[in-house]
Amino acid sequence: MPTYEYICERCRREFEETVPASLRNDVKCSVCGELAVKQISAFNASTFTPFACENFGTDPVWIESKNQLREENKKRGLETIM
C-alpha cells in the first residue's frame, strides 16, 4: 500500500498515512477528526552510483549496480541493507 502525506486544515497537523489508493482521499486527522487534505509529495526515485568498494579484500571491486553489490556481498556471507 502506498504512503501519502496529509495536512489537516483545522489543526495544521502534518502526517503520513499508509492507505489503499481507493481510500487516499478519505483520511481523517487523528487529533481533531477533520478530513485531511492529501499533499503532493516529491517523487522517490532511487538511483545507484557506481563505486569502487575497498572493503572486500586487498583489491577494490568496481560495483556497477545494486544487483552486483548484493551478489558480491552474498559471495562473502554479508547482508546488503538498502
GIJO-V8425 format. One record per backbone hydrogen bond with DSSP energy under -0.5 kcal/mol. CO is the residue of the C=O (numbers start at 1). NH is the residue of the N-H. E is the energy in kcal/mol with one decimal. If there is no record, write none. Layout:
CO,NH,E
CO,NH,E
//
This chain:
2,19,-1.5
4,17,-2.3
5,39,-3.2
6,15,-2.1
7,9,-0.6
7,37,-2.8
8,12,-1.8
13,8,-2.5
15,6,-3.3
17,4,-3.1
17,19,-0.7
20,23,-1.9
21,24,-1.2
23,26,-2.1
27,36,-3.1
29,33,-1.6
34,29,-3.1
36,38,-0.5
37,7,-1.8
39,41,-0.6
43,45,-1.1
44,46,-0.6
45,47,-0.6
48,50,-0.6
51,53,-0.7
51,63,-3.3
52,54,-0.6
53,61,-2.4
61,53,-3.1
61,63,-0.5
62,64,-0.6
63,51,-1.6
65,69,-2.1
66,70,-2.5
67,71,-2.4
68,72,-2.8
69,73,-2.4
70,74,-2.7
71,75,-2.3
72,76,-1.0
73,76,-0.5
73,78,-3.1
74,77,-1.4
79,81,-0.5
80,82,-0.6
//
